[in-house]
Amino acid sequence: MHFPFYHELFVSETPVSALREGNLKLEFHYEKERAEVFDLGADLHEEHDLASERPGDAVRLKARLLVDLRAAGARFPRARDAE
């Protein structure tokens, strides 16, 4: 999933991208440059962010996400003030 923009109908949503690898899911929130990692096998409702407990996975998954997005020619969000 790649949602790189602000949308007038989704005011509470901010730019985010996600990547799934096995049971692990990474969500990268661009505004706060924050990565969240979830183990969907153990936490289907994404209630327990594992990024601080598994920082290696967070770094690795974020790097893979950015490589994949760049390879696909994806656009990246700009700060709201820059629009």
Secondary structure, DSSP 8 states (H G I E B T S, - for coil): -EE-S--TT-TT---EEEEEETTEEEEEETTTTEEEEEETTT-TT--S--TTT-HHHHHHHHHHHHHHHHHTT------GGG-
